[in-house]
């Protein structure tokens, strides 16, 4: 993606289902640590701002620590974390000698030697990149069963309401942010669950006996049902109690991803299938998806199951996961991205006037590469059909039979990204000049004034990198025309479920719509939508009033205006910007239909509130998040 955006985080969880001695004897004391490292490293694409890992030991005697946690915001946070943990094990091995393979000695003397692991990778969509913002978060208590460790991939649209609910419960939250409110709300109902069991048994057993009973009878599904009923947003939240229960709960629309694998040795959860596949060498068909609105709950004994927590709605898994964010070595994602490219072929052929002979095809690295393969496969299929028409059906052609059989589309790597180049100059004028050199190109492969360039990108969000860097660079090659192709549709609306796209005025499609309204003398509609959005404040049910502003224009009209906006002032070549259609998006990715950033069809009431609030912020000149 040429316009970098930040996005949702990643989680990883491992629960050892047998006694620790089993793994020590079969695999060695470092088994779980090594598996957790692979799970997190194979998801590093989901968060490079920070990472954290926590571990809980089950049934440790009083007087010994049983919760360990490290967090890091170093340049390579995952590697930094496990280097620190590895040092602890090396020291223990040196000092403990033969005792290093003794379960009891390990758990009493070495941190991170417990049965439950929880990891998190952070991409900060807002707020400072400080260690305090890195998950897992820890809610501590001297009762083991009341301790709660949590990490998640989520954004809540109703943080204000959740904050007020906590205050009404008698709490005094220290911050009004979703991570705090979510953890405190779940923690409140964990406390109530523990207290309820204590009241039930207080006249029958000693407090020490009751503590053990509570740990074995905790009703985690009931706790989550009570805690999650007011949440509005996209979420996958993972938690561990100090007594050894653990859970991963998913939002009712399945917006954020969560997958698990279980056998008689482990239960494993991750945000992406390939991480589980690589770490545990299992077949993809053995990896299951946690159902929307459900929680995967693992009790203290290691038994697990999926439980309905909130009523499931229409499944609206985030399509951006598939287009860009998730690792492309998932076989389903790879096929989907190729299909996105293939479905663009008719639009591309029209843009080049079917003149493949004088067209060079390329892509913007690195994640658009798979869609590029699909585009080229589609172009080759088109050429094969043309060859059949000429050879078999004997349709006339100006080319010789030899030329027809030997012709191949021209493919070149024209755009190269120099990831090491950084902008140190602070004034705007010179910063733009430096940004223009983040990308470089391959020279002397374009026939000047003859060739058309077709360059595919994953998606176009703001258009600034196109205008200030890529198009200027490609124009120096002196092509006749440049066609920029987005494998995703036009991004028109903010995301509020985990992707850093909340400021509507930054979207090039939104700016194009505003410009078209003014061109057609319909800018009065902007004020009408503003008034409707203001009046809708505080209402539980809202319409998307911004959606109505796009209705006077076709997708092609918006695309044409985008071409004008991103075109550098001194550009000589013709320019056309093409976007994927929403219909083709759904054909390519039929099982992940979350498309609100393209269509404005938000799956939750909070999404509708956010889009209208974001528009009000734009109209009032407020450059702030809308949730």
HUSULPE-V436209 format. One record per residue. N is the residue number from 1. RES is the residue in one letter. SS is DSSP state (H for helix, E for strand, C for the rest). NEAR is the number of other ideal C-beta (glycine too) atoms within 10 Angstrom. D_FIRST is the distance of its C-alpha to the first C-alpha in Angstrom with 2 decimals. Layout:
{{N,RES,SS,NEAR,D_FIRST} {N,RES,SS,NEAR,D_FIRST}}
This chain:
{{1,X,C,21,0.00} {2,X,C,25,3.78} {3,X,C,19,5.44} {4,X,C,10,6.04} {5,X,C,19,8.22} {6,X,C,17,10.94} {7,X,C,22,12.38} {8,X,C,30,15.44} {9,X,C,28,17.52} {10,X,E,28,19.29} {11,X,E,30,23.02} {12,X,E,32,25.44} {13,X,E,27,29.18} {14,X,E,24,32.05} {15,X,E,27,35.60} {16,X,E,20,38.34} {17,X,C,17,40.90} {18,X,C,13,43.82} {19,X,C,14,45.73} {20,X,H,21,44.05} {21,X,H,13,46.90} {22,X,H,14,45.75} {23,X,H,20,42.41} {24,X,H,18,44.16} {25,X,H,12,46.60} {26,X,H,10,44.23} {27,X,C,13,41.07} {28,X,C,12,42.02} {29,X,C,21,41.42} {30,X,C,17,37.76} {31,X,H,18,36.67} {32,X,H,22,34.85} {33,X,H,20,33.29} {34,X,H,14,31.84} {35,X,H,21,30.49} {36,X,H,25,28.86} {37,X,H,23,27.23} {38,X,H,16,25.69} {39,X,H,27,24.56} {40,X,H,29,22.75} {41,X,H,19,21.42} {42,X,C,22,19.93} {43,X,C,26,17.99} {44,X,H,17,16.90} {45,X,H,18,13.21} {46,X,H,28,14.44} {47,X,C,27,15.83} {48,X,C,17,16.28} {49,X,C,17,18.19} {50,X,E,25,21.27} {51,X,E,32,23.11} {52,X,E,27,26.57} {53,X,E,29,29.08} {54,X,E,25,32.46} {55,X,E,26,35.39} {56,X,E,26,38.56} {57,X,C,23,41.85} {58,X,C,22,44.05} {59,X,C,15,47.78} {60,X,C,18,48.13} {61,X,C,9,51.53} {62,X,C,7,51.89} {63,X,C,6,51.61} {64,X,C,10,48.55} {65,X,C,12,44.93} {66,X,C,21,42.93} {67,X,E,20,39.49} {68,X,E,19,37.24} {69,X,E,17,33.91} {70,X,E,20,31.67} {71,X,E,22,28.53} {72,X,E,21,26.43} {73,X,C,20,23.91} {74,X,C,12,24.19} {75,X,C,8,21.39} {76,X,C,13,21.60} {77,X,H,24,23.11} {78,X,H,26,23.70} {79,X,H,16,25.50} {80,X,H,16,27.38} {81,X,H,23,28.61} {82,X,H,23,29.93} {83,X,H,13,31.48} {84,X,H,14,33.51} {85,X,H,21,34.48} {86,X,H,15,35.37} {87,X,H,10,37.67} {88,X,H,17,39.54} {89,X,H,19,40.19} {90,X,H,11,41.30} {91,X,H,11,43.67} {92,X,H,19,45.02} {93,X,H,15,45.59} {94,X,H,9,47.49} {95,X,H,11,49.59} {96,X,H,17,50.09} {97,X,H,9,50.88} {98,X,H,7,52.20} {99,X,H,14,51.33} {100,X,H,18,47.59} {101,X,H,15,47.81} {102,X,C,16,49.77} {103,X,H,16,47.87} {104,X,H,12,49.94} {105,X,H,15,49.85} {106,X,H,22,46.07} {107,X,H,21,45.47} {108,X,H,17,48.04} {109,X,H,17,46.96} {110,X,C,21,43.31} {111,X,C,19,40.28} {112,X,C,24,37.52} {113,X,C,25,40.09} {114,X,C,25,39.94} {115,X,C,24,39.15} {116,X,E,25,36.13} {117,X,E,26,32.78} {118,X,E,27,29.93} {119,X,E,29,26.63} {120,X,E,29,23.66} {121,X,E,29,20.26} {122,X,E,26,19.10} {123,X,C,22,15.94} {124,X,C,18,17.75} {125,X,C,19,16.68} {126,X,C,13,19.76} {127,X,C,12,22.79} {128,X,C,9,23.54} {129,X,C,12,22.36} {130,X,C,11,25.97} {131,X,H,11,27.62} {132,X,H,11,29.18} {133,X,H,18,25.89} {134,X,C,24,25.20} {135,X,C,29,26.44} {136,X,C,25,28.83} {137,X,E,24,31.20} {138,X,E,17,34.91} {139,X,E,19,37.70} {140,X,C,10,40.95} {141,X,C,14,44.48} {142,X,C,7,47.64} {143,X,C,16,47.88} {144,X,H,22,45.74} {145,X,H,26,44.79} {146,X,H,19,43.55} {147,X,C,20,40.94} {148,X,E,21,37.37} {149,X,E,26,34.19} {150,X,E,22,30.93} {151,X,E,30,27.18} {152,X,E,25,24.61} {153,X,E,29,21.22} {154,X,E,24,22.05} {155,X,E,28,22.19} {156,X,E,25,25.43} {157,X,C,25,25.84} {158,X,C,21,29.57} {159,X,H,21,29.95} {160,X,H,12,32.81} {161,X,H,14,34.76} {162,X,H,23,34.29} {163,X,H,20,35.48} {164,X,H,14,38.52} {165,X,H,16,39.30} {166,X,H,18,39.45} {167,X,H,11,41.76} {168,X,H,8,43.90} {169,X,C,12,44.16} {170,X,C,7,45.70} {171,X,C,15,42.83} {172,X,C,7,41.77} {173,X,C,16,37.97} {174,X,C,8,36.96} {175,X,C,13,33.59} {176,X,C,13,32.12} {177,X,C,15,28.77} {178,X,H,21,27.73} {179,X,H,21,27.98} {180,X,H,17,31.54} {181,X,H,25,32.67} {182,X,H,24,31.44} {183,X,H,24,33.08} {184,X,H,23,36.24} {185,X,H,23,36.63} {186,X,H,23,36.40} {187,X,H,22,38.59} {188,X,H,19,41.14} {189,X,H,17,41.65} {190,X,H,25,41.78} {191,X,H,17,44.59} {192,X,H,15,46.31} {193,X,H,22,46.13} {194,X,H,24,47.70} {195,X,H,13,50.27} {196,X,H,12,51.22} {197,X,H,20,51.97} {198,X,H,17,53.91} {199,X,H,10,56.04} {200,X,H,13,56.66} {201,X,H,16,58.09} {202,X,C,11,59.49} {203,X,C,6,63.07} {204,X,C,9,62.94} {205,X,C,13,61.38} {206,X,C,10,61.00} {207,X,H,10,57.85} {208,X,H,8,56.91} {209,X,H,11,57.38} {210,X,H,18,55.44} {211,X,H,18,52.47} {212,X,H,15,52.31} {213,X,H,16,52.79} {214,X,H,22,49.96} {215,X,H,22,47.51} {216,X,H,14,48.42} {217,X,H,15,48.62} {218,X,C,22,45.53} {219,X,C,16,44.14} {220,X,H,22,40.41} {221,X,H,18,39.57} {222,X,H,15,42.01} {223,X,H,26,40.56} {224,X,H,24,37.02} {225,X,H,17,38.34} {226,X,H,18,40.00} {227,X,H,23,37.10} {228,X,H,22,34.19} {229,X,C,11,35.97} {230,X,C,14,34.76} {231,X,C,27,31.08} {232,X,C,22,28.59} {233,X,E,25,24.93} {234,X,E,32,22.65} {235,X,E,25,23.93} {236,X,E,26,24.65} {237,X,E,27,27.29} {238,X,E,26,29.17} {239,X,E,29,32.51} {240,X,E,27,35.55} {241,X,E,25,39.06} {242,X,C,24,41.29} {243,X,C,23,43.67} {244,X,C,25,41.31} {245,X,C,25,39.84} {246,X,E,27,36.09} {247,X,E,25,33.78} {248,X,E,26,30.28} {249,X,E,29,30.10} {250,X,E,29,27.48} {251,X,C,28,27.10} {252,X,C,25,29.04} {253,X,C,26,26.12} {254,X,C,28,24.30} {255,X,C,30,21.11} {256,X,C,27,20.25} {257,X,C,26,20.73} {258,X,C,28,23.75} {259,X,E,23,25.44} {260,X,E,20,28.72} {261,X,E,20,31.08} {262,X,E,18,34.77} {263,X,C,11,37.80} {264,X,C,7,41.11} {265,X,C,17,39.69} {266,X,E,20,36.43} {267,X,E,21,34.26} {268,X,E,24,30.56} {269,X,E,27,27.71} {270,X,E,29,23.96} {271,X,C,28,20.75} {272,X,C,27,19.75} {273,X,H,23,22.14} {274,X,H,20,21.26} {275,X,H,26,22.30} {276,X,H,27,25.68} {277,X,H,21,26.04} {278,X,H,17,25.61} {279,X,H,23,27.71} {280,X,H,18,30.56} {281,X,C,7,30.42} {282,X,C,15,30.93} {283,X,C,8,30.20} {284,X,H,14,27.36} {285,X,H,6,30.06} {286,X,H,12,31.64} {287,X,C,21,28.68} {288,X,E,15,29.09} {289,X,E,16,27.06} {290,X,C,19,28.64} {291,X,C,18,29.76} {292,X,C,23,28.51} {293,X,C,20,31.10} {294,X,E,23,32.59} {295,X,E,26,33.00} {296,X,E,25,33.48} {297,X,E,23,36.48} {298,X,E,24,38.11} {299,X,C,20,41.53} {300,X,C,20,43.41} {301,X,C,11,45.01} {302,X,C,21,41.72} {303,X,C,10,42.16} {304,X,E,16,39.07} {305,X,E,11,38.29} {306,X,E,16,36.00} {307,X,E,18,37.45} {308,X,E,15,36.70} {309,X,C,28,35.91} {310,X,C,20,34.79} {311,X,C,9,35.25} {312,X,C,16,32.32} {313,X,C,14,30.77} {314,X,C,11,28.69} {315,X,C,18,25.99} {316,X,C,24,22.63} {317,X,C,21,20.27} {318,X,E,27,16.72} {319,X,H,25,14.82} {320,X,H,27,11.41} {321,X,H,24,12.83} {322,X,H,24,13.13} {323,X,H,27,9.99} {324,X,H,23,7.60} {325,X,H,24,9.70} {326,X,C,25,12.80} {327,X,C,18,13.71} {328,X,C,19,13.78} {329,X,C,14,17.38} {330,X,C,21,18.78} {331,X,H,12,20.60} {332,X,H,14,20.09} {333,X,H,23,16.31} {334,X,H,15,16.30} {335,X,H,14,18.60} {336,X,H,25,16.73} {337,X,H,28,13.46} {338,X,H,22,15.83} {339,X,H,22,17.66} {340,X,H,28,14.77} {341,X,H,27,14.58} {342,X,H,20,18.36} {343,X,C,21,18.94} {344,X,C,27,17.27} {345,X,H,18,20.00} {346,X,H,11,22.59} {347,X,H,18,20.40} {348,X,H,23,19.29} {349,X,H,17,22.96} {350,X,H,12,24.16} {351,X,H,20,21.79} {352,X,C,19,23.15} {353,X,C,11,26.63} {354,X,C,12,26.83} {355,X,C,12,27.24} {356,X,H,21,25.49} {357,X,H,13,27.86} {358,X,H,15,26.51} {359,X,E,23,22.77} {360,X,E,19,20.35} {361,X,E,23,17.30} {362,X,E,21,14.20} {363,X,E,26,10.46} {364,X,C,25,7.56} {365,X,C,16,7.71} {366,X,C,12,7.80} {367,X,C,20,6.87} {368,X,C,28,7.26} {369,X,H,16,10.67} {370,X,H,23,12.57} {371,X,H,31,11.98} {372,X,H,24,13.05} {373,X,H,17,16.14} {374,X,H,24,16.96} {375,X,H,26,16.81} {376,X,H,20,19.08} {377,X,H,15,21.36} {378,X,H,20,21.84} {379,X,H,23,22.65} {380,X,H,14,25.10} {381,X,H,12,26.71} {382,X,H,17,27.24} {383,X,H,15,28.88} {384,X,H,10,31.08} {385,X,H,10,32.32} {386,X,H,16,33.12} {387,X,H,15,35.01} {388,X,H,11,36.96} {389,X,H,13,37.87} {390,X,H,16,39.25} {391,X,H,13,40.91} {392,X,C,8,42.20} {393,X,C,7,42.72} {394,X,C,8,43.69} {395,X,C,10,41.77} {396,X,C,6,42.16} {397,X,C,14,39.67} {398,X,C,5,39.85} {399,X,C,12,38.52} {400,X,C,9,40.78} {401,X,H,11,40.58} {402,X,H,8,39.58} {403,X,H,11,36.64} {404,X,H,14,35.53} {405,X,H,11,35.71} {406,X,H,9,34.04} {407,X,C,14,31.10} {408,X,C,10,27.58} {409,X,C,16,24.31} {410,X,E,17,23.01} {411,X,E,13,19.88} {412,X,C,14,18.70} {413,X,C,12,16.04} {414,X,C,24,15.59} {415,X,E,22,12.43} {416,X,E,12,12.80} {417,X,E,15,11.15} {418,X,C,10,14.04} {419,X,C,8,13.11} {420,X,C,6,16.76} {421,X,C,12,16.91} {422,X,C,8,17.53} {423,X,C,13,18.70} {424,X,C,7,22.30} {425,X,C,11,23.76} {426,X,C,7,24.07} {427,X,C,7,25.14} {428,X,H,8,22.70} {429,X,H,7,23.91} {430,X,H,12,23.34} {431,X,H,14,20.11} {432,X,H,16,18.51} {433,X,H,12,20.13} {434,X,H,15,18.69} {435,X,H,17,15.06} {436,X,C,17,15.67} {437,X,C,13,16.36} {438,X,C,19,13.39} {439,X,E,21,12.43} {440,X,E,14,15.42} {441,X,E,17,16.65} {442,X,C,13,19.39} {443,X,C,9,22.44} {444,X,C,6,25.40} {445,X,C,14,24.03} {446,X,C,22,23.87} {447,X,C,13,27.14} {448,X,C,10,27.33} {449,X,C,10,28.01} {450,X,C,11,28.06} {451,X,C,23,24.69} {452,X,E,22,21.87} {453,X,E,23,18.29} {454,X,E,29,15.96} {455,X,E,22,12.29} {456,X,E,26,9.96} {457,X,E,26,6.25} {458,X,C,25,5.38} {459,X,C,23,6.02} {460,X,C,29,7.28} {461,X,C,24,8.70} {462,X,C,22,10.76} {463,X,C,24,10.59} {464,X,H,16,11.87} {465,X,H,22,9.74} {466,X,H,28,10.60} {467,X,H,20,14.14} {468,X,H,19,14.85} {469,X,H,22,13.31} {470,X,H,25,11.93} {471,X,H,23,14.59} {472,X,H,19,17.31} {473,X,H,18,16.72} {474,X,H,24,16.82} {475,X,H,18,19.76} {476,X,C,13,21.73} {477,X,C,20,22.00} {478,X,C,14,24.05} {479,X,C,25,22.99} {480,X,C,19,24.77} {481,X,E,18,21.72} {482,X,E,24,17.93} {483,X,E,24,16.29} {484,X,E,26,12.59} {485,X,E,26,11.85} {486,X,E,26,9.56} {487,X,C,32,10.30} {488,X,C,25,10.52} {489,X,C,23,13.30} {490,X,C,28,13.58} {491,X,C,25,12.90} {492,X,C,23,16.43} {493,X,C,28,17.63} {494,X,C,30,17.08} {495,X,C,27,16.58} {496,X,C,29,19.51} {497,X,C,31,19.39} {498,X,C,26,17.12} {499,X,C,24,13.69} {500,X,C,19,13.67} {501,X,C,23,13.71} {502,X,C,21,17.43} {503,X,C,18,18.08} {504,X,H,23,18.40} {505,X,H,16,19.08} {506,X,H,19,15.59} {507,X,C,24,14.17} {508,X,H,24,14.41} {509,X,H,27,15.95} {510,X,H,25,18.49} {511,X,H,18,19.38} {512,X,H,26,19.89} {513,X,H,25,22.21} {514,X,H,17,24.12} {515,X,H,16,24.65} {516,X,H,19,25.92} {517,X,H,18,28.29} {518,X,H,11,29.73} {519,X,H,12,30.05} {520,X,C,12,32.04} {521,X,C,7,34.13} {522,X,C,14,32.83} {523,X,C,14,31.47} {524,X,H,9,34.35} {525,X,H,16,32.26} {526,X,H,18,30.10} {527,X,H,10,33.26} {528,X,H,13,34.35} {529,X,H,20,31.14} {530,X,H,18,31.48} {531,X,H,12,35.10} {532,X,H,16,34.33} {533,X,H,23,31.65} {534,X,H,14,34.19} {535,X,H,12,36.93} {536,X,C,17,34.85} {537,X,C,11,34.48} {538,X,C,7,36.20} {539,X,C,12,36.49} {540,X,C,7,35.54} {541,X,C,8,34.41} {542,X,C,22,32.22} {543,X,C,15,30.65} {544,X,C,22,27.24} {545,X,C,23,28.61} {546,X,C,24,25.32} {547,X,H,17,24.89} {548,X,H,14,28.09} {549,X,H,23,26.75} {550,X,H,22,24.45} {551,X,C,8,27.40} {552,X,C,13,29.02} {553,X,C,19,26.15} {554,X,C,9,24.72} {555,X,H,15,21.06} {556,X,H,11,21.73} {557,X,H,16,23.21} {558,X,H,22,20.23} {559,X,H,20,17.95} {560,X,H,15,20.58} {561,X,H,21,20.70} {562,X,H,28,16.93} {563,X,H,20,17.55} {564,X,H,11,20.32} {565,X,H,15,18.49} {566,X,H,24,15.60} {567,X,C,19,18.17} {568,X,C,16,19.37} {569,X,C,6,23.12} {570,X,C,7,24.21} {571,X,C,15,22.12} {572,X,C,12,24.59} {573,X,C,20,22.86} {574,X,E,14,22.63} {575,X,E,20,19.28} {576,X,E,20,18.20} {577,X,E,28,15.07} {578,X,E,21,15.16} {579,X,E,25,13.86} {580,X,C,24,14.66} {581,X,C,16,17.89} {582,X,H,17,18.58} {583,X,H,10,21.47} {584,X,H,18,19.50} {585,X,H,26,16.99} {586,X,H,14,20.19} {587,X,H,14,21.60} {588,X,H,25,18.76} {589,X,C,23,18.57} {590,X,C,10,22.16} {591,X,C,13,22.71} {592,X,C,25,19.83} {593,X,C,19,20.52} {594,X,E,27,19.15} {595,X,C,22,17.62} {596,X,H,25,18.85} {597,X,H,28,15.72} {598,X,H,22,16.21} {599,X,H,18,20.02} {600,X,C,21,21.42} {601,X,C,17,23.39} {602,X,C,27,23.39} {603,X,C,23,25.24} {604,X,C,24,27.18} {605,X,H,15,29.40} {606,X,H,23,27.55} {607,X,H,28,24.38} {608,X,H,25,26.52} {609,X,H,26,27.93} {610,X,H,29,24.62} {611,X,H,30,23.34} {612,X,H,25,26.70} {613,X,H,24,26.82} {614,X,H,26,23.42} {615,X,H,26,24.83} {616,X,H,19,28.03} {617,X,H,20,26.22} {618,X,H,22,24.56} {619,X,H,17,27.97} {620,X,C,10,29.67} {621,X,C,7,27.24} {622,X,C,14,26.40} {623,X,C,9,23.10} {624,X,C,11,23.30} {625,X,C,18,21.86} {626,X,C,20,23.54} {627,X,C,24,24.38}}
